[in-house]
Amino acid sequence: MIVLLKEENAEPQFNEWAMGFKKIDAKTASEVPGYSDFLDLPLTSEKFQSNPSKSLKLLLSFKRDMR
């Protein structure tokens, strides 16, 4: 992990931006555009064992974004 900037802010930088977390069932999740259960699965799951390129794709995306 690399710290890019460390400073205190007197005011919120994204005061109109809200975040939340809600557990949803598989049916509801499948209806959300762009939703992926990729990070919910353990690396030992059948999905990763049968297609290890999914794991590699994730790792390469982190590597690309670190440059």
trRosetta pair geometry for C-beta under 8 A, 3 or more apart (Angstrom, degrees):
i j d omega theta_ij theta_ji phi_ij phi_ji
2 66 7.4 115 11 -148 129 95
3 6 5.5 10 168 -47 129 110
9 12 7.2 95 120 -101 129 20
9 13 6.0 -64 -159 -43 163 97
11 15 7.3 -42 164 -55 94 124
12 15 4.2 117 88 -77 122 81
14 17 3.7 -24 157 25 113 128
24 28 4.2 -110 178 90 115 126
24 29 5.1 147 100 -59 114 81
24 32 7.5 98 82 -27 164 134
25 28 5.2 89 56 15 73 102
25 29 6.9 -136 99 -8 35 94
26 29 5.5 -56 -143 38 30 115
26 30 6.4 33 159 -24 65 104
27 30 6.0 -54 -152 30 28 111
27 31 7.1 22 151 -15 59 107
28 31 5.8 -64 -160 35 36 111
28 32 7.1 40 147 -30 68 101
29 32 5.8 -51 -155 19 40 113
29 35 5.0 -158 -176 145 77 152
29 37 6.8 61 150 -64 149 101
30 35 7.2 -125 -93 74 20 129
32 35 3.9 72 82 -34 107 129
36 39 7.6 80 105 4 95 79
37 40 4.5 -58 -171 38 79 123
37 41 6.3 78 134 -31 93 97
38 41 6.8 -71 -168 23 25 105
38 54 6.9 -150 -139 176 105 118
38 58 7.1 167 160 -79 128 127
41 45 4.4 -73 179 15 107 156
41 47 5.5 -24 177 49 165 133
41 48 6.6 169 123 -28 122 106
42 45 5.1 128 63 -36 72 92
42 48 7.8 -108 105 13 51 137
43 48 5.3 -105 -161 110 48 172
43 55 6.3 67 -137 -106 99 132
44 48 7.0 -33 -52 64 3 125
44 49 7.0 26 -171 -51 43 109
45 48 5.3 89 61 13 77 96
45 49 6.9 -148 98 -3 37 93
46 49 5.6 -60 -138 43 33 110
46 50 5.7 24 165 -15 70 112
47 50 6.4 -62 -144 40 19 103
47 51 6.7 -41 171 40 57 101
47 54 7.0 -30 144 43 93 161
48 51 6.9 -88 -137 67 24 64
48 52 6.2 56 173 -102 70 54
48 54 6.1 -114 -112 67 68 116
48 55 5.5 62 -149 -45 110 113
49 52 7.1 9 -135 -63 22 85
51 54 5.2 64 112 -14 102 106
52 55 5.5 -44 -168 32 63 112
52 56 6.4 62 139 -18 78 103
53 56 5.2 -54 -146 42 43 116
53 57 6.0 53 152 -29 71 100
54 57 5.7 -49 -149 30 29 115
54 58 6.8 30 152 -17 60 102
55 58 5.9 -55 -155 34 34 110
55 59 6.5 28 152 -14 67 108
56 59 5.7 -57 -146 40 33 110
56 60 6.1 32 157 -18 68 109
57 60 5.9 -57 -145 39 27 110
57 61 6.5 31 155 -24 62 104
58 61 5.8 -55 -152 30 30 111
58 62 6.9 28 152 -15 63 101
59 62 5.9 -54 -156 34 35 110
59 63 6.4 35 149 -19 67 106
60 63 5.3 -51 -145 37 38 115
60 64 6.1 41 154 -23 68 103
61 64 5.7 -49 -145 34 32 113
61 65 6.4 26 157 -14 63 109
62 65 5.9 -63 -148 41 30 106
62 66 6.4 33 154 -27 65 108
63 66 5.8 -57 -152 28 30 113
63 67 7.5 39 152 -32 59 96
64 67 6.3 -49 -168 10 35 113
